[in-house]
């Protein structure tokens, strides 16, 4: 019986993916690096249960498509978030329904394990409810950009790679989305600079 | 507090991924990685025992010695027949469409860790090994002397009544291997060896590469061929990337086909450079269809 462990010197995602072409088990290193991050992001959009499912599917799709990973890239994060975001899009109506319910009732209806749900009966304040309503009304592309930046902590460049759109489109979508959030919150400074 | 700060706090206390969910996701990766690669654009480099894809973090077993204490001298099942001679194995395929598990079983009975897949290939590639991947890294440890093996597929006589698909393995096959052996494709069946990046015109007498999509598809239609599309870019040295989209998606007619190759006997794949607004990768749906 022989054990194979990830090579700790392979810090570059691209190198991990390339090595996985001949030694598929090495792909699991990517799972270890990013599964929890991706899960956190998807969980905030769709709840724990769907996140569990989407993370599994994301890495399976990534594994199957690993030969298409651009060898010039060293980070797989945008690639993985791109797959996950596409999967999230399948549940767009659910996502918007959850957000509208949060706005309406102040209670977040995101599905989650019963034990967690009992512990988390926290009522959202007026600002959170307004934010949820504004998020629900955003066009999907704008919401993707906004939440990849705000919840996944992606840079603008990474967001552009994730969604395969130009950097300028990221900036314009983000600007528009932030303006709508500010309007929903009653803000009056729609021209504030993005960071 | 500005809107981004508020947004960053919204749902920030979601529970982390549970250990159980992580295990399940790994198991799914495992199951999918070990499954049939028929939907893949390119052959997957899977190896016998890859099952352990779940495993890097837990250093799980990759190759399991489950082949019995004493290899047989010959073995046959419904899929194949293997005979061992001194230093060689003679392999004859009885059913090229058999489940790969039956091939693996026969190899295992002979003490060999081989995952054989018999895959549809483009004309001229039949009876050739189109891919061979050495298995998990234990091979080097098992065979520190660097011993090698050779795999040769029998030629088929030009005029013959019966010509079984057969090959001879000589030397020491070492650790697990995955071997893809080409067979004739059925009409319309996707080729396992179709790939972008070669920049060779696939259809004699037709110039497709560099032509716009409208003209290229019209020319193909006139030849009775269908078109399919892949988004991506490849450099002249063959490096690059591509991804599949919903098979029903079509680029606008003025866009250029930057590469072309036979996807199957009746379909030519056209590579188109991505543009803003194009669809992203379609999860779990091969760009090439099934």
Interface residues (C-beta under 8 A of the other chain):
Chain A: X1 X2 X3 X4 X5 X6 X20 X21 X22 X23 X24 X25 X26 X27 X28 X29 X31 X32 X35 X36 X39 X40 X43 X44 X48 X51 X52 X55 X56 X57 X59 X60 X61 X63 X64 X65 X67 X68 X69 X70 X71 X72 X82 X83 X85 X86 X87 X108 X110 X112 X113 X116 X120 X127 X128 X131 X132 X146 X150 X151 X163 X164 X165 X166 X169 X178 X181 X182 X185 X187 X192
Chain B: X2 X3 X4 X6 X7 X8 X10 X11 X12 X13 X14 X15 X16 X17 X18 X21 X22 X24 X25 X26 X28 X29 X32 X33 X37 X39 X40 X41 X42 X44 X45 X46 X47 X50 X52 X53 X54 X55 X56 X57 X59 X60 X61 X62 X63 X64 X65 X133 X134 X136 X137 X138 X141 X142 X232 X239 X240 X241 X242 X243 X274 X276 X278 X280 X281 X282 X283 X284
